[in-house]
Amino acid sequence: MKIRSFVAPALSMLILFNLGCEKHPIELPTIYTNVKHTGFDHLSEARSFLAGAAARNKIVFAGGRTETGSDAVDIYDISSGTWDTARLSVPRASIVGAGAGTKIVFAGNFFTPEGTADIYDVVTGKWNTIKLSEARMGEAAAGAGDKILIAGGQKEKGYSKVVDIYDVKTGKWSTAQLSEARTGLVGAGAANKILFAGGENETGASRTVDIYDVISGKWTTSLLSEASPQVAAGAGPKILFAGGGATRDAVDIYDIIANTWAKTRLSIGRSNMAAAATANMIMIAGGTVPLPPGDVSFVPVADIYNVATNKWSTLQSVVGKGGIAGAGAGNKILFAGGFSAVLESSVDVFTLYK
């Protein structure tokens, strides 16, 4: 396989936005001005296309592809900088995960529709398993406020429009429906909104965005500038969708407060990348670019979007892998696993500075 590289003061803000006739506050966290690559670590097992999610002071990487599927879970405590391990209830390849409150949920599989989800409590350290309303694969997961949603996917026959909604405060589940059935969509949440975008419906690639309001429980829809983004992440009052495969570089940014969209481009278009966010920073890292005949080039570049300033920057010579997972909490963003010439266990640690 050919491998080439590409060279490409603290404050808090309280924003009021209108929701019907009421005003609800969005309190932004401490504003950071810089991101640095501050070290490497290793997962307990090398794997790609794993899931990353975070809640409170924990960042968790779970499942993924080995020769089949993995049940490995690696848990990073950002307060102590230490790692712990656990196991999923079943091996899950190309799974999805999302966190809200004190809970993180992992669901799905790549090889066959899966009807269960694993729930991790970051405070007690306990795990439990629940049965979802419908077995599927290729779904998306996202969380915000006190809700975690698992949406869409592919059933044994046809695509799904089902959304399983987990209330992390009450521990109860309910269901809703997307505006259209589709698989391979991506999701992200921030402030009081959770968005699911793109994917493939019965007729092809989709531009549809389903928007869930965590406070009211109501749904609305919108459209992306281009169909089928590959990654999504949210921070503060912004949610970002990027990529879409091969050398696609499109980025759509949704402003939760203004209910408007903006479009921009990544520094390098690529696929097999990952997105992660914490505080006011969103990072898109890693990825591959196809090379003839049948080879790929790994992209050691991270694109960084500062939500507070609406400015982009890049970090060079980092995360030169594909099929990675990312998640952020506190002042840390981690990108883990993936593949280069081999399956990878390495973890890139990024630290946010004021």
C-alpha positions in Angstrom: 0.0 0.0 0.0 1.4 3.4 -0.9 1.4 6.0 1.8 1.8 9.7 1.0 1.4 12.7 3.2 -0.3 16.1 2.5 1.0 19.4 3.8 -1.8 21.5 4.0 -8.5 35.2 28.3 -11.3 32.7 29.5 -14.8 33.9 29.4 -18.4 32.5 29.4 -21.2 33.6 27.2 -24.9 33.5 27.8 -27.0 33.7 24.7 -30.8 34.0 24.6 -32.7 32.6 21.6 -36.4 32.5 20.9 -38.4 29.2 21.1 -42.0 30.0 20.4 -42.8 32.9 22.8 -40.2 31.9 25.4 -36.5 32.7 25.7 -34.1 29.9 26.6 -30.5 30.3 27.5 -27.6 28.7 25.8 -24.6 28.9 28.1 -21.4 28.4 26.2 -18.4 26.9 28.0 -15.0 28.5 28.6 -13.7 29.8 25.3 -10.4 28.3 24.1 -8.2 30.0 21.6 -5.7 27.2 20.6 -5.5 23.4 20.1 -2.2 21.5 20.3 -1.2 17.9 19.8 0.0 16.9 23.2 0.7 13.2 23.1 0.0 9.6 22.0 -1.6 6.7 23.8 -2.8 3.3 22.8 -6.1 1.4 22.9 -6.3 -2.1 24.4 -7.0 -3.5 21.0 -6.1 -2.4 17.5 -9.3 -1.8 15.4 -10.9 0.5 12.8 -14.3 2.1 12.4 -14.9 2.1 16.1 -17.3 4.5 17.9 -16.2 7.4 20.1 -18.5 9.2 22.5 -18.1 11.3 25.7 -20.0 12.4 28.8 -18.8 14.4 31.8 -15.1 13.6 32.3 -15.0 10.4 30.3 -14.2 9.7 26.6 -15.1 6.2 25.5 -14.1 4.2 22.4 -16.0 1.1 21.7 -16.3 -1.8 19.2 -15.0 -1.6 15.7 -13.6 -3.8 13.0 -10.9 -6.4 13.5 -11.2 -9.4 11.2 -14.8 -9.4 12.4 -16.3 -7.3 15.1 -14.9 -6.2 18.4 -16.5 -5.9 21.9 -13.5 -4.0 23.3 -14.2 -0.7 25.2 -11.5 1.8 26.2 -12.4 4.5 28.7 -10.3 7.6 29.2 -10.6 9.8 32.3 -9.7 13.3 31.3 -9.3 14.3 35.0 -6.6 11.7 35.8 -5.3 11.0 32.3 -5.8 7.2 33.0 -7.4 4.4 31.0 -9.8 1.6 32.0 -11.4 -1.2 29.9 -14.7 -2.9 29.6 -16.6 -5.1 27.2 -19.8 -4.6 25.1 -22.6 -7.1 25.4 -21.9 -8.2 21.9 -19.1 -7.6 19.3 -20.1 -4.5 17.2 -18.4 -3.4 14.0 -18.8 0.1 12.6 -21.1 0.9 15.6 -22.4 4.3 16.7 -22.3 6.0 20.0 -23.5 9.2 21.7 -23.5 10.7 25.2 -25.6 13.1 27.2 -25.8 13.8 30.9 -24.1 11.0 32.7 -24.8 8.3 30.1 -23.3 7.0 26.9 -25.1 4.7 24.5 -23.6 2.4 21.9 -25.7 0.6 19.2 -25.7 -1.1 15.9 -23.4 -3.3 13.9 -22.0 -3.5 10.4 -22.5 -7.1 9.4 -26.1 -7.7 10.5 -29.0 -5.6 11.9 -28.7 -5.4 15.7 -31.6 -4.7 18.1 -29.8 -4.0 21.3 -27.9 -1.0 22.8 -25.3 -0.9 25.5 -25.6 1.9 28.1 -22.7 3.1 30.2 -23.1 5.3 33.3 -19.9 7.4 33.6 -20.6 8.2 37.3 -21.3 4.7 38.6 -19.2 2.9 36.0 -22.0 0.4 35.4 -23.2 -1.1 32.1 -26.6 -2.3 31.1 -28.3 -3.4 27.9 -31.7 -2.5 26.5 -33.7 -3.7 23.5 -34.3 -1.0 20.8 -37.7 -0.7 19.1 -36.2 -2.1 15.8 -33.1 -4.0 14.8 -31.0 -2.2 12.2 -27.5 -1.3 11.0 -26.1 1.8 9.4 -28.0 4.0 11.9 -26.8 7.3 13.5 -26.6 8.4 17.1 -26.4 11.8 18.7 -27.0 13.5 22.1 -27.7 16.9 23.6 -29.3 18.1 26.8 -30.9 15.1 28.5 -31.6 13.1 25.3 -29.7 10.5 23.2 -31.3 9.6 19.9 -30.6 6.6 17.6 -32.0 7.2 14.2 -32.5 5.5 10.8 -30.5 2.6 9.4 -31.1 -0.5 7.4 -33.5 -3.3 8.4 -33.6 -6.9 7.2 -35.8 -5.5 4.4 -35.6 -1.9 3.4 -34.5 1.3 5.3 -35.7 2.6 8.6 -37.1 5.9 9.6 -37.4 5.0 13.3 -35.9 7.1 16.0 -35.3 5.7 19.5 -35.2 8.5 22.1 -33.5 7.9 25.5 -34.2 10.3 28.3 -31.1 10.1 30.5 -32.8 11.6 33.5 -35.8 9.3 33.7 -34.2 6.3 32.0 -37.2 5.9 29.8 -37.3 5.3 26.0 -39.8 6.6 23.4 -39.9 6.6 19.6 -40.3 9.0 16.8 -39.8 9.0 13.0 -37.5 10.7 10.6 -39.0 12.6 7.6 -37.7 9.9 5.3 -36.3 6.4 5.8 -32.6 6.2 5.1 -29.3 4.5 6.1 -25.7 5.7 6.4 -26.9 9.1 7.8 -24.8 11.1 10.4 -25.9 12.8 13.5 -24.7 15.5 16.0 -26.1 17.5 18.8 -25.3 20.8 20.5 -27.2 23.2 22.8 -30.9 22.2 22.5 -30.8 20.6 19.0 -30.0 17.2 17.6 -29.6 16.9 13.8 -29.5 13.9 11.5 -28.4 14.5 7.9 -27.8 12.8 4.6 -27.5 9.1 4.1 -29.0 7.0 1.4 -32.8 6.7 0.9 -34.7 4.4 -1.5 -33.8 6.5 -4.5 -30.2 7.5 -3.8 -28.1 9.9 -1.8 -30.1 12.3 0.5 -29.7 16.0 1.3 -32.4 15.8 4.0 -31.7 17.1 7.6 -34.1 16.2 10.4 -33.9 18.6 13.3 -35.0 17.6 16.8 -35.6 20.2 19.5 -34.7 18.7 22.9 -36.8 21.1 24.8 -40.0 21.0 22.9 -39.7 17.5 21.4 -40.7 18.9 18.0 -39.2 18.0 14.7 -38.4 20.2 11.6 -36.5 19.6 8.4 -33.9 21.3 6.3 -31.5 20.5 3.4 -27.8 20.2 3.0 -25.9 22.0 0.2 -24.7 18.5 -1.0 -25.9 15.0 -0.3 -24.5 12.5 2.2 -21.9 14.0 4.5 -19.5 11.6 6.2 -19.0 13.2 9.6 -20.8 15.6 12.0 -20.0 17.3 15.3 -21.5 20.1 17.4 -20.2 22.7 19.8 -21.8 25.7 21.4 -24.5 27.0 19.1 -23.1 25.3 15.9 -23.4 21.9 14.3 -21.1 21.0 11.4 -21.5 18.4 8.6 -18.5 17.6 6.4 -17.2 15.4 3.6 -19.0 12.7 1.8 -16.5 10.3 0.4 -13.6 10.1 -2.0 -12.3 13.7 -2.2 -15.4 15.6 -1.1 -14.5 18.7 0.9 -18.0 20.3 1.5 -18.8 21.6 5.0 -22.3 22.7 6.0 -22.6 24.7 9.3 -25.9 25.0 11.1 -26.4 28.0 13.5 -28.8 26.9 16.2 -29.6 30.4 17.4 -30.1 32.0 14.0 -31.6 28.8 12.4 -29.4 29.5 9.3 -26.8 27.5 7.3 -23.4 28.5 6.0 -21.2 26.6 3.6 -17.4 26.3 3.5 -14.7 23.8 2.5 -12.1 21.5 4.3 -8.5 22.2 3.6 -8.3 18.7 2.0 -11.2 16.7 0.7 -11.1 13.1 1.9 -13.0 10.1 3.3 -12.6 7.8 6.3 -12.0 10.8 8.6 -13.6 11.6 12.0 -15.0 14.6 13.7 -15.0 15.5 17.4 -15.8 18.5 19.5 -15.6 20.0 23.0 -16.1 23.5 24.3 -15.9 25.9 21.3 -13.7 23.7 19.1 -14.7 21.2 16.4 -11.9 19.1 14.8 -12.0 17.0 11.7 -9.0 14.7 11.5 -7.4 11.9 9.5 -8.8 10.3 6.4 -7.8 8.9 3.1 -7.6 10.0 -0.5 -7.7 7.4 -3.3 -4.6 6.8 -5.5 -4.6 4.8 -8.7 -4.5 1.9 -9.1 -6.4 1.0 -5.9 -4.1 2.5 -3.3 -4.8 5.2 -0.8 -2.9 8.2 0.6 -3.4 8.9 4.3 -4.0 12.5 5.4 -2.1 13.7 8.4 -4.0 17.0 8.7 -6.6 18.1 11.2 -9.0 20.9 10.3 -10.1 23.0 13.4 -13.2 25.2 13.5 -13.4 27.7 16.3 -17.1 28.2 16.9 -16.6 31.4 19.0 -14.6 33.2 16.3 -16.0 31.4 13.2 -12.4 30.9 12.0 -10.6 27.8 10.7 -7.0 26.6 11.2 -5.1 23.4 10.6 -2.6 21.1 12.4 -0.1 19.3 10.2 1.5 15.9 10.6 -1.1 14.4 12.9 -3.5 11.4 12.7 -2.4 10.0 9.4 -4.9 7.2 9.4 -8.3 6.3 8.1 -11.3 4.7 9.8 -10.6 6.5 13.1 -13.0 7.6 15.8 -13.0 10.9 17.8 -14.6 12.3 20.9 -14.0 15.3 23.2 -14.7 16.4 26.7 -13.4 19.2 28.9 -10.3 20.5 27.3 -9.4 17.2 25.5 -10.1 15.8 22.1 -9.0 12.3 21.3 -8.8 10.4 17.9 -8.3 6.7 18.2 -7.8 3.5 16.3 -8.1 3.3 12.5 -6.0 1.8 9.8 -2.8 2.6 7.9 -0.8 -0.2 6.4 -2.2 -2.2 9.4 -4.9 -1.9 12.0 -4.0 0.8 14.5 -4.3 1.0 18.3 -2.7 4.5 18.6 -4.6 7.4 20.2 -3.8 11.1 19.3 -4.4 13.4 22.3 -5.2 17.1 21.6 -5.4 19.7 24.4 -7.3 23.0 24.2 -5.7 26.1 25.6 -7.1 29.6 26.5 
